[in-house]
Amino acid sequence: MMLRFFIAVISAAWLHMAAAQVEITSVSIDLKDKARLQRGATLYMNYCSGCHSLRYMRYNRMAQDLGLTTFSGEVDKDLLVNNLIFTSAEVYDPIRISMPEVDARQWFGRLPPDLSLSARERGADWIYTYLKSFYADSSRPFGANNALVPDVAMPNILEPLAGVVIADPARHLAGQSPNYLVLREPGEMSPQQFDSALQDLVTFLVYVSEPAKLVRYKMGVFVLLFLGVFLVFAYQLKISYWRDIERSNEKR
């Protein structure tokens, strides 16, 4: 019994030390890629929306920005309801969870956080690294732990896609951190497909954290065009002023 206790203590200490050495992986975000945003929204609604709300985002706004519209430009309600709304919510409602707060606190010890502003708070790279850092841990209530955030209360909801990942202390001690997480059993996706899926999901969360970015992208084109036209008139005005100054100097 004492041996098991010391092994558990040493393992916990090792995991906390390893977490401090996990390198944040960079991820490319392109909010203009509507196909990626749509795939990310599908992943979120299927795997995350049961516990995590997006209370600052409404279904109809999301559908409009992601291109889920009819030929006339109106929100395609059938497409939205059949693919992205899994509760009794209306298309004009904010994205909330159906799980009662009492149940959430009983199961997880706390209410799962709203993720509307998670990308602005943590950054896309941190979220991407966090989602890639889950591994199997039988000592945890949900059978999973996280290398970046040790003893996290969140279960590894993406395990069916990623496969069973385990922590290998030998690799860490050999200086191979943060690559001490090893795929033991493949999931529904290959590692490359899973990385791409995570990129889709993180891109969607970045969009949710600041939907106005898409509006600014459109406005930016017109602003640049206006400045280009203004530059032509400003340059002509400058030539005219300097011509008058040169004539004035000649008269002197």
Secondary structure as a PSIPRED ss2 file (coil, helix, strand):
# PSIPRED VFORMAT (PSIPRED V4.0)

   1 M C   1.000  0.000  0.000
   2 M H   0.000  1.000  0.000
   3 L H   0.000  1.000  0.000
   4 R H   0.000  1.000  0.000
   5 F H   0.000  1.000  0.000
   6 F H   0.000  1.000  0.000
   7 I H   0.000  1.000  0.000
   8 A H   0.000  1.000  0.000
   9 V H   0.000  1.000  0.000
  10 I H   0.000  1.000  0.000
  11 S H   0.000  1.000  0.000
  12 A H   0.000  1.000  0.000
  13 A H   0.000  1.000  0.000
  14 W H   0.000  1.000  0.000
  15 L H   0.000  1.000  0.000
  16 H H   0.000  1.000  0.000
  17 M H   0.000  1.000  0.000
  18 A H   0.000  1.000  0.000
  19 A H   0.000  1.000  0.000
  20 A H   0.000  1.000  0.000
  21 Q C   1.000  0.000  0.000
  22 V C   1.000  0.000  0.000
  23 E C   1.000  0.000  0.000
  24 I C   1.000  0.000  0.000
  25 T C   1.000  0.000  0.000
  26 S C   1.000  0.000  0.000
  27 V C   1.000  0.000  0.000
  28 S C   1.000  0.000  0.000
  29 I C   1.000  0.000  0.000
  30 D C   1.000  0.000  0.000
  31 L C   1.000  0.000  0.000
  32 K C   1.000  0.000  0.000
  33 D C   1.000  0.000  0.000
  34 K H   0.000  1.000  0.000
  35 A H   0.000  1.000  0.000
  36 R H   0.000  1.000  0.000
  37 L H   0.000  1.000  0.000
  38 Q H   0.000  1.000  0.000
  39 R H   0.000  1.000  0.000
  40 G H   0.000  1.000  0.000
  41 A H   0.000  1.000  0.000
  42 T H   0.000  1.000  0.000
  43 L H   0.000  1.000  0.000
  44 Y H   0.000  1.000  0.000
  45 M H   0.000  1.000  0.000
  46 N H   0.000  1.000  0.000
  47 Y H   0.000  1.000  0.000
  48 C C   1.000  0.000  0.000
  49 S C   1.000  0.000  0.000
  50 G C   1.000  0.000  0.000
  51 C C   1.000  0.000  0.000
  52 H C   1.000  0.000  0.000
  53 S C   1.000  0.000  0.000
  54 L E   0.000  0.000  1.000
  55 R E   0.000  0.000  1.000
  56 Y E   0.000  0.000  1.000
  57 M E   0.000  0.000  1.000
  58 R E   0.000  0.000  1.000
  59 Y H   0.000  1.000  0.000
  60 N H   0.000  1.000  0.000
  61 R H   0.000  1.000  0.000
  62 M H   0.000  1.000  0.000
  63 A H   0.000  1.000  0.000
  64 Q H   0.000  1.000  0.000
  65 D H   0.000  1.000  0.000
  66 L C   1.000  0.000  0.000
  67 G C   1.000  0.000  0.000
  68 L C   1.000  0.000  0.000
  69 T E   0.000  0.000  1.000
  70 T C   1.000  0.000  0.000
  71 F C   1.000  0.000  0.000
  72 S C   1.000  0.000  0.000
  73 G C   1.000  0.000  0.000
  74 E C   1.000  0.000  0.000
  75 V E   0.000  0.000  1.000
  76 D C   1.000  0.000  0.000
  77 K H   0.000  1.000  0.000
  78 D H   0.000  1.000  0.000
  79 L H   0.000  1.000  0.000
  80 L H   0.000  1.000  0.000
  81 V H   0.000  1.000  0.000
  82 N H   0.000  1.000  0.000
  83 N H   0.000  1.000  0.000
  84 L C   1.000  0.000  0.000
  85 I C   1.000  0.000  0.000
  86 F C   1.000  0.000  0.000
  87 T C   1.000  0.000  0.000
  88 S C   1.000  0.000  0.000
  89 A C   1.000  0.000  0.000
  90 E C   1.000  0.000  0.000
  91 V C   1.000  0.000  0.000
  92 Y C   1.000  0.000  0.000
  93 D C   1.000  0.000  0.000
  94 P E   0.000  0.000  1.000
  95 I E   0.000  0.000  1.000
  96 R C   1.000  0.000  0.000
  97 I C   1.000  0.000  0.000
  98 S C   1.000  0.000  0.000
  99 M C   1.000  0.000  0.000
 100 P C   1.000  0.000  0.000
 101 E H   0.000  1.000  0.000
 102 V H   0.000  1.000  0.000
 103 D H   0.000  1.000  0.000
 104 A H   0.000  1.000  0.000
 105 R H   0.000  1.000  0.000
 106 Q H   0.000  1.000  0.000
 107 W H   0.000  1.000  0.000
 108 F H   0.000  1.000  0.000
 109 G C   1.000  0.000  0.000
 110 R C   1.000  0.000  0.000
 111 L C   1.000  0.000  0.000
 112 P C   1.000  0.000  0.000
 113 P C   1.000  0.000  0.000
 114 D C   1.000  0.000  0.000
 115 L C   1.000  0.000  0.000
 116 S C   1.000  0.000  0.000
 117 L C   1.000  0.000  0.000
 118 S H   0.000  1.000  0.000
 119 A H   0.000  1.000  0.000
 120 R H   0.000  1.000  0.000
 121 E H   0.000  1.000  0.000
 122 R H   0.000  1.000  0.000
 123 G C   1.000  0.000  0.000
 124 A H   0.000  1.000  0.000
 125 D H   0.000  1.000  0.000
 126 W H   0.000  1.000  0.000
 127 I H   0.000  1.000  0.000
 128 Y H   0.000  1.000  0.000
 129 T H   0.000  1.000  0.000
 130 Y H   0.000  1.000  0.000
 131 L H   0.000  1.000  0.000
 132 K H   0.000  1.000  0.000
 133 S C   1.000  0.000  0.000
 134 F E   0.000  0.000  1.000
 135 Y E   0.000  0.000  1.000
 136 A E   0.000  0.000  1.000
 137 D C   1.000  0.000  0.000
 138 S C   1.000  0.000  0.000
 139 S C   1.000  0.000  0.000
 140 R C   1.000  0.000  0.000
 141 P C   1.000  0.000  0.000
 142 F C   1.000  0.000  0.000
 143 G C   1.000  0.000  0.000
 144 A E   0.000  0.000  1.000
 145 N E   0.000  0.000  1.000
 146 N E   0.000  0.000  1.000
 147 A C   1.000  0.000  0.000
 148 L C   1.000  0.000  0.000
 149 V C   1.000  0.000  0.000
 150 P C   1.000  0.000  0.000
 151 D C   1.000  0.000  0.000
 152 V C   1.000  0.000  0.000
 153 A C   1.000  0.000  0.000
 154 M C   1.000  0.000  0.000
 155 P C   1.000  0.000  0.000
 156 N C   1.000  0.000  0.000
 157 I C   1.000  0.000  0.000
 158 L C   1.000  0.000  0.000
 159 E H   0.000  1.000  0.000
 160 P H   0.000  1.000  0.000
 161 L H   0.000  1.000  0.000
 162 A H   0.000  1.000  0.000
 163 G E   0.000  0.000  1.000
 164 V E   0.000  0.000  1.000
 165 V E   0.000  0.000  1.000
 166 I E   0.000  0.000  1.000
 167 A E   0.000  0.000  1.000
 168 D C   1.000  0.000  0.000
 169 P H   0.000  1.000  0.000
 170 A H   0.000  1.000  0.000
 171 R H   0.000  1.000  0.000
 172 H H   0.000  1.000  0.000
 173 L H   0.000  1.000  0.000
 174 A C   1.000  0.000  0.000
 175 G C   1.000  0.000  0.000
 176 Q C   1.000  0.000  0.000
 177 S C   1.000  0.000  0.000
 178 P C   1.000  0.000  0.000
 179 N C   1.000  0.000  0.000
 180 Y C   1.000  0.000  0.000
 181 L E   0.000  0.000  1.000
 182 V E   0.000  0.000  1.000
 183 L E   0.000  0.000  1.000
 184 R E   0.000  0.000  1.000
 185 E E   0.000  0.000  1.000
 186 P E   0.000  0.000  1.000
 187 G C   1.000  0.000  0.000
 188 E C   1.000  0.000  0.000
 189 M C   1.000  0.000  0.000
 190 S C   1.000  0.000  0.000
 191 P H   0.000  1.000  0.000
 192 Q H   0.000  1.000  0.000
 193 Q H   0.000  1.000  0.000
 194 F H   0.000  1.000  0.000
 195 D H   0.000  1.000  0.000
 196 S H   0.000  1.000  0.000
 197 A H   0.000  1.000  0.000
 198 L H   0.000  1.000  0.000
 199 Q H   0.000  1.000  0.000
 200 D H   0.000  1.000  0.000
 201 L H   0.000  1.000  0.000
 202 V H   0.000  1.000  0.000
 203 T H   0.000  1.000  0.000
 204 F H   0.000  1.000  0.000
 205 L H   0.000  1.000  0.000
 206 V H   0.000  1.000  0.000
 207 Y H   0.000  1.000  0.000
 208 V H   0.000  1.000  0.000
 209 S H   0.000  1.000  0.000
 210 E C   1.000  0.000  0.000
 211 P C   1.000  0.000  0.000
 212 A H   0.000  1.000  0.000
 213 K H   0.000  1.000  0.000
 214 L H   0.000  1.000  0.000
 215 V H   0.000  1.000  0.000
 216 R H   0.000  1.000  0.000
 217 Y H   0.000  1.000  0.000
 218 K H   0.000  1.000  0.000
 219 M H   0.000  1.000  0.000
 220 G H   0.000  1.000  0.000
 221 V H   0.000  1.000  0.000
 222 F H   0.000  1.000  0.000
 223 V H   0.000  1.000  0.000
 224 L H   0.000  1.000  0.000
 225 L H   0.000  1.000  0.000
 226 F H   0.000  1.000  0.000
 227 L H   0.000  1.000  0.000
 228 G H   0.000  1.000  0.000
 229 V H   0.000  1.000  0.000
 230 F H   0.000  1.000  0.000
 231 L H   0.000  1.000  0.000
 232 V H   0.000  1.000  0.000
 233 F H   0.000  1.000  0.000
 234 A H   0.000  1.000  0.000
 235 Y H   0.000  1.000  0.000
 236 Q H   0.000  1.000  0.000
 237 L H   0.000  1.000  0.000
 238 K H   0.000  1.000  0.000
 239 I H   0.000  1.000  0.000
 240 S H   0.000  1.000  0.000
 241 Y H   0.000  1.000  0.000
 242 W H   0.000  1.000  0.000
 243 R H   0.000  1.000  0.000
 244 D H   0.000  1.000  0.000
 245 I H   0.000  1.000  0.000
 246 E H   0.000  1.000  0.000
 247 R H   0.000  1.000  0.000
 248 S H   0.000  1.000  0.000
 249 N H   0.000  1.000  0.000
 250 E H   0.000  1.000  0.000
 251 K H   0.000  1.000  0.000
 252 R C   1.000  0.000  0.000
